[in-house]
């Protein structure tokens, strides 16, 4: 936009804040629906980009097991897989993922379904002379992240034939809010809940955080130097944590991150991402 005086003004810098309804209700005691939450956020000045119901989007996808995976006779980088998705005999699927293998558990999309991550309507076809009756999906094809170096590799005990969305906790309505640079307080689920409670959309659930006493000096020196404007950073905190053992994060945390489009990596990364979104 241009002012009457002429110079072009910078566009507003925005970030997006995504949260599910059940996650919000861990911080807000409310009976509001996702649409009701979106309406209230709009009224108090937070722009809602979208409200999605993933249970409809992911309804066709099933947890499936790869019964067999053999080399495609006419293509070095393809495998011909027999896939059991819990509805009748196994079906043949041609797959180019490097991690496709017999015995693995993944996410199957039958022919005729819409693939949200690519916008493609999947059709039954013949690939290099071999019939393919569906698709084993990557996270990017599911629309969960940009990861596409292989198909989703689920735990061995994931129930074959079950709806993937229900197992993965992707049935929650997802709200996406555009947050301008001056509203860093709204870049967390707790912050959104605080605003909604102040607007009368429920009661804030304010759980105190138990302090953990420090032991020993901090090995890192921190200096804050802002000249004549110290208010730019009134405080800075850090803590060294020793004796940490990394590994997979709890399943509930992985599901919560997947629901907002984040890929679980390991406990330390996932806890960081979770706390960033949960508490800001």
Steps between C-alpha positions, in 0.01 A plus 500: 500500500606860437438797722386829343858625544634229274748255660407135514429363847636159607255213511402373844725221620288205614555154639249219522389331818335159463323313776238229534180539699596231752840664557330834563267335752801397708542872573138617470191357668243565226213339312576700187529326164789568264280736299396678820865542599580636154215753518612622843864532388388709203298727730803568723728583208680173417460404136392139451645362176307172503314239702549146371333171588773243426270206577329561164826560313665181630192278506608270209848423637561172683787350694646222285773238507730423210472123460770480233723737306691378193710676240300641209597299191523811280628773736802503732353746750151355531362215709185301449330466838207295620318709760254380763277787611244295687225496237514182295804336341828695464525735203795570274669841527803623307715709733815703441582576865846378603372376837217286360555146626317185599364504853485877544184684603395814318210712382303381196283706265273297271441600140242775462608702805626858518862547614506824705874566489523497121145585395481188282194280456649152519398262223562133438778466245778300339858607577769359270282200422390426860153574635478737796181516706571784738790664677715477812531858626781723621450780753502756219227314312295492820553874535668458841846636413744545211666163564491283188819295521292190573153375585364529853645220713259427787567291813456127448204492741296757307165327431469392136172617346438775757439856376836674507352832618348345811819313590719808442271741685420696184124528558529827691382822331808706411497881534760709318545861619706775337695687768665837435845582636363704791299206636766257615273421795266326256769265364410225747199293592515641854504855359201434276314349797579803715351736241190285457445482874533879527237530226257280693539183294576278798716474811878503478667187638815648651724219622797619706842376395698339782845661532807280463788634714829553320817334626838649419617799295391560142790418263379747235541876532213719377532875445207723413612820328235720340653839573231752588209260439532218756125437483549320169605194703416538868603144586676199354501155657674174426578179684739211450338158537735204544438126483247518217426181309351557157259268319143500367259743664176370657234398250253763625755772428574364153128498418456855622788624284378308193158658541646848440727387217826443688705188445608317817880462509612395849426586861722809526381655174137407562496639856647825370237526225221403738592760762549766234144449379343424836652781710671730251 
